[in-house]
Amino acid sequence: MSFGQNILKYRDDILNDLKTLVAFQSVSGENDSECKAILEFILKRGEEFGLFTKNTADKAGHIQLGDGGRLCGVLTHLDVVPAGNNWDTPPFTLTRRNGRIFGRGVADDKGAAVVTLYCLKALKDMGITGRNTLRAIFGTDEETGMTDMETYFSTEPLPDYSFTPDSEYGICRCEKGILQVEIYSNSNNAVTLNEFHSGKAVNAVPDTAYALIDCNEYDDHQLYRFADAMDAEFEFHYTIDGLMIACKGKSGHACEPEKGKNAAMSLVELLASHFNYEQIGSLCSFLNNCVGMQTNGNSLGLKMRDSESGPLTLNVGTIHINDVSASCTFDIRYPVTMNGTHIHSRLIKLAGNEGLHVKLLTHSKPLCLDKNSPIINLLSSSYEAVMGEKPDMYSTGGGTYARVLGNKGVAFGPLFKDDFGNIHNANESIDEEKFFKHAEICLEAMYRMYTEELD
């Protein structure tokens, strides 16, 4: 029996508190009051369990057990991306169905957050004597830039050993660089396209888009014909302001944009199939010519890959055009051995050729740890104690708190590779039994971090 099995006695309590966490509509950048409230809730629960807690500027906080030895941390986030569309269950209501748990955040990352809280409670309730200090660190801005961790670590030390259960098993030792930019014009120079709106988050594939255009009967007949030939779902509506075209796609995480269906870019492709540069404007022309339906950056001259982390990916997350401005956002995940500054410079050059400007939103540099680093050895032995086999090492295009940990932490769980989380998509969920298997692994790892003599 692994030590981690002791978490199972808290199964009902974990699900009850997860139900409460899911109900918070803690969309970072949109509902700051909800982000503050969910942080206050989980810190209060820590106090109720008799643990030490600290709130850092209402952006992040920690719950602590012990006060000596090495500082060890487990980092999770309480914020989520917008719910989006096409859910089969209410996104902010925890639903248990067919052995799965549904709700925005259950897999990313509220489920893991409540597990870390109960791992601390289990260690305290059992009277375990620790050699080290163990902190569960919670943030509220992981999805929109990780400024929460900038704030937190401006006053708190980096942990000596740490992991973030915000990815998959086995152990994610490499994370691609993340470059997010806005490409914009301070005017809309299109003569036919009056409005275009799609997407709410740069790091999600938009699943809906609509455009409002001035056109004649010939134009709309041609657009109908082109729409029928495309692999996308379109609707046409006549309004007093012109023809509105709506497109429905499939959302997904920007780290794997090829698994979604980008409604924004499908609609751009439809418009560009009939209208010329002057009619749809410089931004849509640039997107059609330099991106299209590609997710590998090939037409931008950015196609690249390495053996450590795989290929570059590109997602167009938002497009917003009105009568006074036009803008879009790119989320680029680039290989760990490549240079993000060079990618940024190329975007500036290509966009500038079309009279467009580029604004850097965020740039998170890549992370890559040695396979034999101390934290990887500790997590590997913890996983093996529960699962009876060693974990695989892998890389991801996802961005987690691991990249702010000074090469002393990695992403580790909570999803298993044979599960599907629909992260950043409709019907986000996690297999209930696998979720509690993660809880066992998490407690095993936190127990070892707390009790072992660490180098």
C-alpha positions, 0 to 999 in steps of 0.5 A: 500500500502506498502512502498516497492511498490515505487521501481516499478517505476524503473523497466525498469532501474533495468532491463537495469542495470541488463543486463549490470551486466550479461554481465560481466564474473565476475567468481571469481578466473578466471576473476579477471579483470572482477570482478574489472570492475563490482565492479567499474561499480556499484560504479560508478552508485551509484555516478551518483545517488548522493550517497556516495561510497567507494572501498575497495582494488578492492575486495569489496565496499559500497554505503551509504545513511545517516551517523548517528544512527545504521549501517545497511547493505545489502550484495550482491555479483557480482561474479558468478560461471563458466557458465558451459554447456548445456545453451539454451540461452547465459549465459552472455546475459540477456534474457527475455522469457516466463515471466522469466529472464535468465543469469548467476547471475540473481538469484545468485546474480547480480539481488539482487545486482542491486535491493539494489542499486535502493532501495538506489536511491528510498530512496534518490529520495523520500527525506526520512529522516533516523535515521540510516546509510544504506549501500549496500555492494558489494563483488566479491569473495563470490563463492570462499571463501569470502576473499572479506569480510575479506578484507572489514571488516578488515577496516570497522565495522560490521553492527548492522543490516544486511541481504543478499538477496542470498538465498530464502524466508522466513528467513534463520536463520541457515546455515550449516558449509561448509568444502572444502578440496583438496585430492591429491597425488603428483604422478599418480600411475595408470597404465591404467588411464593416464588422468582424468578431470572434474569440475571447481568449488568445490561448483558445481556438475560437468556436464562433465568429461573425462578420457584417458586410455590405454586398449585393445579390451577386456577392451573397450568392457567390458566398453561399456557393463557396460556403457549401464547398468549405469544411465549416458550418455557416449561417447567413442572416439579412439585417438592416445593416447588411449581410451577417455571416456566422461561422461555427467551429470547435474550440480547443487549447492553443497548445494543440490548435490542430485539434480544434476548428478555428471559426475565425479563420474559416470565416476569413477564408470564406470572405477572401474567397470572393472579396479582394484586398480592398474589400476585406481590408489589410488585416483579413488579407494578411491573415488569409495570405500569411496564416490561413487554416495552417497551425504550423506557421508555414506561410509566415516562414515560421515552420520549425521543430526540434527533437526535444519538444516538437513543432511550432504551433500557431493559433489565431485566438481573437479577431475584432474589427469595427468602424475604427479599428482592426485587431487580432491575437496570435498565440505561438508555441515554439520549440525549446531550442528556438529563439522567440525574439527572432519569431517576434521580429519576423512578425513585425516585419511581415505585418509592417509590410501590410501597414499593420502594427505588432504589440507584444502581449506576453513572452514566456521563455521555454523550460527544459530540465535534465532527466536526472534532476532531483525533483524529477527523481522524486516525482518519478519514485512517487509515481512508481509507488502508486502506479507500479511503473516508471512515468514517461518523460515528455514535452508540451506546448502548454504553459504552466507555472513550472516555467516561473520556478527557476528550473526547480519544478515541472508539470506533473499530472493531473490528467492521464494520457488515456483520458480526455479533458477537453481543456479550454473546450466545451464539456471539460471533464475528468474521469472520476476514478483517474482523478482520485488516482491522481490524488493518490500520486499527489499525496505520495509526492507531497509526503515525500517532499515533506518528510525526506531529507532533500539535497 
